[in-house]
Amino acid sequence: MSALIAGFHHVCIKTREWDRSLAFYRDLLGCTEKIAWRAAPQRAIMLDTGDGNYMEIFEDLAYVPAPNGAVIHFAFRTTRLDEVAARVREAGAKITVEPKDVTIATTNGAGAVPIRIFFCEGPSGEVIEFFQNAVT
């Protein structure tokens, strides 16, 4: 039987800070606009994060983020983790876990998986992981 899903498509967040969110995802991280719809104060946009994966953002001026939100975090794949960390830091975003090397000890026989990661807080309080490795 073939899989019912075909991979990650998008992560959706709400924001009260439309311009700040676009500046972070589009201008700082280099995501490109795929589609946008609706007008202020209920704008929406889908940004291409690369390889057909998307970040969807909905403007909601009444939105109050939960302390940890429904999404624990989302992860962007990168081959230039330290460069991204430097840019995020320069932009004033809060880095919550500094760049570090980690080895995932798998339990499915795949062996040890070395990764490099860091976490930051996005403009609407979302937790973002940046993930670099050659295995996954």
N, C-alpha and C positions, 0 to 999 in steps of 0.2 A: 504494500500500500504506500502511495506517495504521501509526503508530508502535506498537511492541510495549510500550513503557512510557508511562506517563502523568504523569511528573514525579517530583520528589523526595517520598519518603514519610517516612523517618526516618534518623537517624544513631544508632547504638548505641554506648554506651560501657560499660565495666565500672568498678566503683568499690569500694574498700575503705572509703570514707568516705561511707556512705549519707546520714546526716543533713547533712553538709557539702554533698554534691552536690544534695540537694533544696533546701537553703537557697539555693544559688547559682542553680539553674535555675528553681525555682518561686517562691521568695520574693523574690530580688533581681531576676531578669529578667522575672518575671511569667508564666512558662509555666504552663498549667493542666493539672491531672490529667485524662487521658482514660480510661485504664484502669490498673489495678495488679493484679499477681498474685503468688502465692507468699508465703511468710512468711520472716522472718529465720531464718537468715543468708543466704538466697538470694532476697531480694525482687526484684521487677521492676516497672517502671512505664513508661508511655508518657505523655509530657508534650506537650501541644499548644503548638507554638511560634508558631502563627498560620497562617491560610490552609490548614489541613489538612496541615501539615508537623509532624513529631514528633521528639522526642528520647527515645530509649529507654535506660533505665539498668538494668543488672543488678548486683546486689550479689554480690561475690565476695571473701571475706575473704583468699583466697590470691593474689589478683591482684597481679602485679608489672608495672607498665607498662614497655613497651619505651622506650628513650631518645626515639625519635620516633614510636613506635607505627605501626600499619598504616594508620591514617587520618592523612594529612598535616595536615589541619585541616578544620573544617566552618565554614560561614559562616551567620550569621543576618542576614536582611534587616532594616533598621530605617530609620525616617524621622527618628529622634532620636539620631543617633550620639554627639554630644558629651554629651548627657544620660546615655546608657548608659555612656559612658567614665567620667564622673564617679561614677556609682553603683558601677561595678566597682572603681574606685580606692578609694572610700570603704569598700568591703567588704574591702579588703586583698588583692584578687587582683592578681597580677603582670601589669602591662601590658608586653608585649614589643615592640610597635610602637605608638608614640603616634599619636593621630588625625592623619590627613594626607589631603590631596587628591592624587589620582593620575589621570592620563589614560591609559587603555588604548588603545594604538595597534593597532587591529584589523588583521587580515590577510585578512579575508573581504569587504571592501568596505563594512562597516557604519559606517565612519568612526570618529572619535575618541570614546571613551566616558569622560566624566568621572565619577569615583567619589570617595567619601570612605570611608576605612577605618581601623580599628585592630584590633590583635590582643591577646589576653590568654591567660593560662594558667588553665584551669579547675581545680577542686578535685582532680581525679585526674591532673593533668598534661596534659590534653588541650589542644590549641591551638585557640583559637576566634577566628574573624575576624568582625567586625561590618562590614556592607557597606551603604552608602547610595548610591543613584543613582536616576535617573528613567528610564533606558533599559532596563535589564534587571530 
